[in-house]
Amino acid sequence: MNKTSRILACTLALSALGGISQPALAEGNISIAQQFGIGYLILDVVRDQRLIEKEGQKEGLDIKVEWRTISGVTGMNEALLSGALDVASAGVPPVLTLWDRTKGKQNVKAIASLGSMPNYLLSNNPAVKSIKDLSAKDRIAVPAAGVGFQSRTLQIETAKLYGDGDFKRFDKISVSLPHPDASAALIAGGSEITTHFSSPPFQYQALEHKNVHKVLSSYDVLGGQATFNVLYTTQKFHDENPRTYKAFYRALSEAASIINRDKNAAAETYIRVEKSRLPLPLVQKIVNDPEISFTVSPERTGVYAEKLHELGILKNKAGSWKDYFFNEAWENPGS
């Protein structure tokens, strides 16, 4: 046996005995992807105060955390399902779609809510007082036309007004545009964009301009305060990393408590971690808005699960929110 063969044989033997660990499977490693915005403040606090690492130490684990920014749900889901990413974040409807698609396979489920906050449908067209006033001449800007959080919310409201068979009525006048571009176009006027289904902080900035008004809130559609974004992962990561997962969930709960104890300080954390150019008073105004709740407990996610199933978007019917959340979340109230 030559030297190369001996090294290979020893390596394989060690691996079989567990002497060489696989980083992707080893307890004490977690990679998390988030997008930008106030909706991810809980993660910003977790990151800023190294809460996962601190909770890991309580479990006797030295957790290595990798933070990533991935734009868009599609790229995030591809990374998650391929095993290149452990935890992803997105709005409730896209996560429910992935839960539905992977049920009985990778079994993707939600970990925790990242808080409840409204998304506003805004318009610079004075004639548009409700969605019934939208015409073929209007264009609605959304981040992901037809499939994203804003589009699904609009489809649910459309089905209420025009019947389930016509829930896609406004898809044909919807345009995919990132929030910053859509908001700038709405404020400036003069473009084809007359309406924008926005989100914090953009809706607050836009409403400071007299030519922009609110048409609808996602809370109107869902019947009250409701979860915006959630974190989610595969059953494989959940089951193979129980101590890491537990530390992560506790870190999220602690971050929510920290925010609620001092929201103005949390606003400063947001600007620092996200390197945001937003004025501090605006961010403080947003985090102190009584409509916004920083909690890991899901609120009214079941409305999406029920309505999207009724519309045929989801094949699987959820009995309750616990069907698409991992059991650690069950220790808190939810809906």
C-alpha positions in Angstrom: 0.0 0.0 0.0 1.5 3.3 -1.0 1.5 6.4 1.2 -1.5 8.0 -0.5 -3.5 4.8 -0.1 -2.6 4.5 3.6 -3.7 8.2 4.2 -7.0 7.6 2.4 -7.6 4.4 4.4 -6.9 6.1 7.7 -9.1 9.0 6.8 -12.0 6.6 5.9 -11.5 4.7 9.1 -11.5 7.8 11.2 -14.6 9.1 9.4 -16.4 5.8 10.0 -15.6 6.0 13.7 -16.8 9.5 14.0 -13.3 10.9 14.3 -13.9 13.4 11.5 -17.1 15.3 11.8 -19.1 16.8 9.0 -19.5 20.6 9.6 -23.0 20.6 8.0 -24.2 18.0 10.5 -22.2 18.8 13.6 -24.0 20.3 16.6 -22.8 23.8 17.2 -23.1 25.3 13.7 -25.9 27.3 12.2 -26.2 29.5 9.1 -29.0 32.0 9.0 -30.3 34.1 6.0 -32.2 37.3 6.4 -33.3 40.2 4.2 -33.2 43.9 5.1 -35.9 45.8 6.9 -37.5 46.5 10.2 -39.3 43.1 9.9 -35.9 41.5 10.8 -35.2 43.5 14.0 -35.4 40.5 16.2 -32.5 38.9 14.2 -30.6 42.2 14.3 -30.7 42.1 18.1 -29.8 38.4 18.2 -26.8 39.2 16.0 -25.7 42.4 17.8 -25.8 40.8 21.3 -24.5 37.4 20.2 -27.5 35.7 21.9 -27.2 32.4 20.1 -23.6 32.0 21.3 -24.6 32.9 24.8 -27.6 30.5 24.8 -25.3 27.8 23.3 -22.9 28.2 26.2 -25.7 27.3 28.6 -26.0 24.0 26.6 -22.3 23.4 26.8 -22.0 24.3 23.1 -19.6 26.7 21.3 -22.0 27.7 18.5 -20.5 29.1 15.3 -23.1 31.4 13.6 -22.9 32.4 10.0 -25.1 35.3 8.9 -26.0 35.7 5.3 -28.1 38.1 3.3 -30.0 36.4 0.4 -32.3 38.6 -1.7 -35.6 36.9 -2.6 -37.4 33.8 -1.4 -36.4 31.7 -4.4 -32.7 31.8 -3.8 -33.2 31.3 -0.1 -35.4 28.2 -0.6 -32.9 26.7 -3.0 -30.1 27.2 -0.5 -32.2 25.7 2.3 -33.4 22.6 0.4 -29.9 21.9 -0.9 -28.5 21.9 2.6 -26.3 25.0 1.9 -28.3 27.0 4.5 -29.8 26.0 7.8 -32.4 28.8 8.5 -34.3 31.0 6.1 -36.7 33.9 6.6 -39.7 35.1 4.6 -43.3 36.2 4.7 -46.0 33.7 5.9 -47.6 32.8 2.5 -44.3 31.8 0.8 -43.4 29.7 3.8 -46.7 28.0 3.8 -46.3 27.2 0.1 -42.9 25.5 0.9 -44.4 23.6 3.8 -47.1 22.4 1.5 -44.6 21.4 -1.3 -42.2 19.6 1.0 -44.7 17.8 3.2 -43.6 14.1 3.5 -40.2 15.0 2.0 -37.9 17.6 3.5 -40.8 18.7 5.8 -40.0 22.4 6.0 -41.7 24.1 8.9 -41.6 27.4 10.6 -39.4 28.0 13.7 -40.8 31.3 15.1 -42.5 34.5 14.2 -40.3 37.6 13.7 -43.2 39.8 14.8 -46.5 41.2 13.7 -46.6 44.3 11.5 -49.0 45.7 9.0 -48.3 46.1 5.3 -50.1 49.0 3.6 -51.5 49.2 0.1 -50.7 52.8 -0.9 -51.7 54.9 -3.9 -50.9 58.3 -5.5 -54.1 58.1 -7.5 -56.8 60.2 -5.7 -59.6 58.2 -7.4 -58.4 55.0 -5.7 -60.2 54.9 -2.3 -60.5 51.1 -2.1 -59.3 48.2 -4.3 -62.7 48.3 -6.1 -61.5 51.6 -7.6 -58.5 50.0 -9.3 -58.7 50.0 -13.1 -56.7 48.6 -16.0 -54.8 52.0 -16.1 -53.4 51.4 -12.6 -50.2 49.4 -11.8 -49.6 47.8 -8.4 -46.0 47.4 -7.4 -45.2 44.4 -5.3 -41.9 42.6 -4.5 -43.0 39.3 -6.1 -46.1 39.6 -8.3 -48.6 36.8 -7.9 -46.7 34.8 -5.2 -45.3 37.0 -2.5 -46.7 38.1 0.9 -48.3 41.3 -0.6 -49.8 39.6 -3.6 -51.2 36.7 -1.6 -52.8 39.2 0.9 -54.3 41.1 -2.0 -55.6 37.9 -3.5 -57.4 36.9 -0.3 -59.1 40.4 -0.2 -60.0 40.1 -3.9 -61.6 36.7 -3.3 -63.7 38.2 -0.5 -65.0 41.0 -2.9 -65.2 39.2 -6.2 -65.4 35.4 -5.3 -62.8 32.7 -5.2 -62.9 32.2 -9.0 -61.6 35.7 -9.5 -58.9 35.9 -6.8 -56.2 36.7 -9.4 -58.1 39.7 -10.8 -55.3 42.2 -10.0 -52.4 39.9 -10.9 -52.5 41.3 -14.4 -51.9 44.9 -13.2 -49.3 43.9 -10.7 -45.6 44.6 -11.4 -42.6 43.0 -9.6 -40.5 45.8 -8.1 -38.3 46.0 -5.0 -39.8 48.1 -2.2 -37.2 51.0 -2.4 -37.8 51.4 -6.2 -41.5 51.1 -5.9 -41.7 53.6 -3.0 -39.6 56.1 -4.9 -41.7 55.8 -8.0 -45.0 56.2 -6.0 -43.7 59.3 -4.3 -42.3 60.9 -7.5 -45.4 60.2 -9.5 -45.5 60.4 -13.3 -44.7 56.7 -13.8 -47.0 53.8 -14.5 -46.8 52.9 -10.8 -49.9 54.3 -9.1 -50.2 51.8 -6.3 -47.6 50.0 -4.1 -48.3 47.3 -1.6 -45.6 48.5 0.8 -44.1 47.4 4.1 -42.2 49.1 7.0 -40.2 51.3 6.8 -41.1 52.3 3.3 -44.8 52.9 4.0 -44.1 55.3 6.8 -41.7 57.3 4.6 -44.2 57.4 1.7 -47.1 58.6 3.9 -45.1 61.7 4.8 -45.8 62.9 1.3 -49.2 64.5 0.7 -49.7 62.9 -2.7 -49.7 59.4 -1.1 -52.6 57.8 0.9 -53.4 54.5 2.4 -56.0 52.3 0.7 -55.8 49.1 2.7 -53.9 47.4 5.5 -53.0 43.7 5.7 -54.5 43.8 9.2 -57.9 44.7 7.5 -57.6 41.6 5.4 -56.5 39.3 8.2 -58.9 40.6 10.9 -56.3 42.2 13.2 -52.7 42.0 14.2 -50.9 39.4 12.2 -47.4 37.9 11.7 -45.4 39.3 8.8 -42.2 37.3 8.6 -41.2 33.9 10.0 -38.0 31.8 10.3 -38.1 28.3 8.9 -35.9 25.2 8.4 -36.0 21.5 7.4 -36.9 18.6 9.6 -33.4 17.3 9.0 -31.7 20.4 10.6 -34.3 20.4 13.5 -33.9 16.8 14.3 -30.1 16.5 14.0 -29.3 19.6 15.9 -31.6 19.7 19.0 -29.2 21.6 21.3 -28.3 24.2 18.6 -32.0 24.6 17.7 -33.0 25.0 21.3 -30.3 27.7 21.8 -31.5 29.5 18.7 -35.1 29.5 19.7 -34.2 30.8 23.2 -32.1 33.5 21.6 -35.0 34.7 19.5 -37.3 34.8 22.6 -34.7 36.8 24.5 -34.3 39.3 21.6 -38.0 39.9 21.6 -37.9 40.6 25.3 -34.9 43.0 24.9 -36.7 45.0 22.2 -39.9 45.3 24.2 -38.0 46.5 27.3 -36.4 49.4 25.4 -37.7 50.0 21.9 -35.7 53.2 21.4 -32.5 51.3 22.1 -33.6 48.6 19.7 -34.1 51.3 17.0 -30.4 52.3 17.5 -29.4 48.6 17.2 -31.3 48.4 13.9 -29.5 51.4 12.4 -26.1 50.1 13.6 -26.5 46.4 12.5 -28.2 47.2 9.2 -26.0 50.2 8.5 -29.2 52.0 7.8 -29.3 55.7 6.7 -32.8 56.1 8.0 -33.1 58.9 10.6 -33.2 57.6 14.2 -36.5 59.4 15.0 -38.3 57.6 12.1 -37.0 54.2 13.2 -38.1 54.9 16.8 -41.5 56.0 15.5 -41.9 52.7 13.6 -40.8 50.4 16.5 -43.0 52.2 18.9 -46.1 52.0 16.6 -48.8 50.3 18.6 -49.7 48.3 15.5 -46.3 46.6 15.6 -45.6 43.7 18.0 -42.2 42.1 18.4 -43.0 38.6 19.4 -41.9 35.0 18.5 -45.5 33.9 18.8 -47.4 33.5 15.5 -50.5 35.6 15.1 -53.3 34.9 12.6 -51.1 32.7 10.3 -54.0 30.3 10.2 -55.9 32.8 8.1 -53.4 32.4 5.3 -53.3 28.6 5.7 -57.1 28.4 5.5 -57.7 30.9 2.7 -54.8 29.8 0.5 -56.1 26.2 0.8 -59.6 27.3 -0.1 -58.2 29.1 -3.2 -56.3 25.9 -4.2 -52.9 27.4 -3.7 -52.1 24.9 -0.9 -52.9 21.2 -1.4 -52.6 20.3 2.2 -55.1 21.5 4.8 -53.6 22.5 8.1 -55.6 21.5 11.2 -53.9 24.3 13.2 -50.8 26.5 13.2 -49.0 23.7 15.0 -49.0 21.6 11.8 -46.5 24.0 10.1 -44.5 25.1 13.2 -41.9 22.9 14.9 -42.9 21.9 18.4 -40.6 24.2 20.3 -42.9 27.1 19.2 -45.8 25.3 20.9 -44.7 26.5 24.4 -46.0 29.9 23.5 -49.5 30.9 22.4 -50.1 31.0 18.7 -52.6 31.3 15.9 
